[in-house]
Amino acid sequence: PVYWSEGDIHLVALPYDGYRISYTLSYPGPAFLRGQFHSLLVNEENFKNEIASCRTFSLYKEISALMDKGLIKGGSLDNAVVIKDDVVLSKGGLFFSDEMARHKILDLIGDLALIGFDFHAHIIAIRSGHASNFAFAQRLLNHITMESGS
């Protein structure tokens, strides 16, 4: 097992015959962000059907100042989800009730792909984001290269 933790953010890779990611999302604020969980076997079919369409998300209060300054020009309610209080703002609503946790899995798949090769593991992530995923990827790569003697 390889793990990385900082505060309430945790990532662990356990030996596994395949590639699985289990993600727990927990944000303060809107009730539906306080506890979302999704787990899936990462393969082409599951990626296409369950993960690829999941959009990035943000709390309105986090992006309103940026919008006022004319930034975030590439973002819209077509390609992102904005949460204001307990209301979801997006075209067509959520694709999945746990779309935010699924998007975090999408982020984790992309961040771990930077390692540069396939590996077999069950990745368990709690509250991780790009910075922690990157730190974990570095630790995982160091572990793999030490184990292989490279």
Secondary structure, DSSP 8 states (H G I E B T S, - for coil): -EEEEETTEEEEEE--SSEEEEEEE--SSSGGGS-EEEEEE-SHHHIIIIITT--EEEEHHHHHHHHHTT--TT--TTTEEEEETTEEESTTS-SSTTHHHHHHHHHHHHHHHTT-S---EEEEEES--HHHHHHHHHHHHHHHHHHHT-
